[in-house]
Amino acid sequence: MATQAARDVMLPGVSLHIKDRGSTLVKKLLGKYHALPVVNDDHEVVGIVSEQNILDALEEKKTIFECSATALMRCGHAKHVRCATPVAVSPDTPLHDVIKTIFREQLSTLPVVENRKLVGIIHRKNIL
């Protein structure tokens, strides 16, 4: 039996665009995912925005219209907020490594990239 990989459980690359803001941003996160990758014009993953990021901004007394994917996005690493290499896996990443990454970085949604471009996402529920 072949080892399962990210490609076996990933869903199509649902994402936020780096220019998304306000109600557009919130509407996309009101779907079935608690977090979504943020992509640039070249469809490269540049960060992740979660419901928690929006709630944190609202707690800081920002309005929804002040919320933008650029301002809210994080790199996905549990130990810091931003870096040049957002957390992601390739379609060939073994499923046990996907699970380790999700737990290590405390993520609910993990981008799947190929040649730096978003090809899919994995939510914890997809693994179950």
N, C-alpha and C positions, 0 to 999 in steps of 0.2 A: 504494500500500500504506500502510495506517495505521500510525502509530508505536505500538509496543507500550507498554503501561503496566503499573503494578504489578498492577492487577486481572487482567491476563492470565497472571500467573505465581504469584499468591498462593494460599495454602492457607487453609482455614478457620481461624478465630482460636483456635488452641490456646493456652492460657495457664495461668499460675499465679495463684492468688488471693492477695491481700495477707496473708491470715490463714494461708496454707499454711505448714506447718513440718515439721521432722523427716523421718520416712520418707515422708510424703505428698509433700513437696517433691522428695525424691530419686527416688521412683517416677515422677513426671511427667517428670523430666529423664533417666530411663533409656530413654525412648522414642527416636525417631529424630532429635530436635533437641538440639543442644548448649547451646542457650539458649532461654528462653521469656520473653515479656513478662509483667509482673505487672500485674494489673488490680484496681481497687477494687470496691466493691459496685455502682457504677454502670457497670461494665465499661469504665471509662476507664483507659488505660495510664498507670501511675505509675512504671514502671521495667522493668528487664530483669535476670533472674538466669541466670547461665551455670554450666556444670559447673566452670569455673575459679573462680568465686566460692565454690562449696562447697569445692573443694580448698584454696583460700586460707584459709578458716575452719578446716578440719581441720589445716592446717599451723600455725595459730595455737593449736593444742591445744584447739579447741572440739569438743564432741561433736555428733553429728548432731542430737541433741535440742535443742541450742542454736541450730541453724540455722533461720532463718525467712525467708520471702520479704522481709519488711520490713527485716530486718537485713542481708540479703545483696544486695538489689537495687541496681543502679547505673542511671544515666540513659542509658547507652549512648554518651555522648560520650567519645572517646578522651582528651581533655585533662583531664577531671575526673571525679569519682565521682558526684556528685549535683547535680541542679538541678531546677527546677520544670517543665522541658519535656523529657521523655525523647525520644530520637531515634525518629522515626517518619516514615512517608510516607503520602500519601493514595492511594486507589485510582487516581486519575488521574495520578499522578507518572510521567513518562516513564521507561521502563526504563533508559535511559542515566543518568538522575539517581539511580535506585535503586542502580545499580552504583557510582556515584561515592560515594554515602552509605555503602554497605557498606565500601568501601575506605578512605575518609577516617576513619571511626569505628572501623575494625577489628572489624566485627561479623560473626557467622556467621548471625544471625537478626535480621530487621528487622520491627517491627510495622507493620501497615497500619491506619490509623485514619480514621474518617469521623465528623465532629461529635464529636471527642474519644474516640469509642468504638472498641474493637478490632473490626475486621471480617475480619482475616486476618493471616498472617505470610508473610514471604518468607525462605527459607533460600538460601544461596549455590547449593546444588544445584538449586533451582527455576529459577534463571536459566540454568544449563547446559542 
